Amino acid sequence: ISAGEPFAENSCYDVVFECVGGTSSTLRQAVTAACKGGEVILLGVFSGDHPPALPAADLLWKEVSLLPSMVYCAAQCGGGGSTEAADFSLALEVFSAEPRLGQLLVSHTFPLQEAEKAFTVAMSK
């Protein structure tokens, strides 16, 4: 989908990113939106108390690959009571110790009113 293009209900996409998680039905929506042989990248975190309904038949018939990916760790990482540092806390420590690193990572800044320009610049990299 290009920037500003609406999601087309009857279209399919080679790669779909599920970024919501929680208790939503977005995993089913993502698999539905994927083309035959497509990929669903699972970035959203679903609650252990309310696991998502896995659309197994659609995954099978459409031969969709479900690829989970850990985006960040907000609290305890790794499950099972792991005490690894949360990603944001660790990033704050690193940038506090070396503030110039932020200047090396950020190439542009835009006000919200220039969001379209910001995406155009980001896509040109």
Protein Blocks (a to p, Z undefined) as FASTA:
>chain_A
ZZhiacdfkbccfbdcdfklmmbfklmmmmmmpcghiacddfbdcdfklccdddfklmmm
nopacddddfbdfbbghijoiabdcfklmmmmmmmmmmmlmmmmpmbdcdfklmmmmmmm
mmmZZ
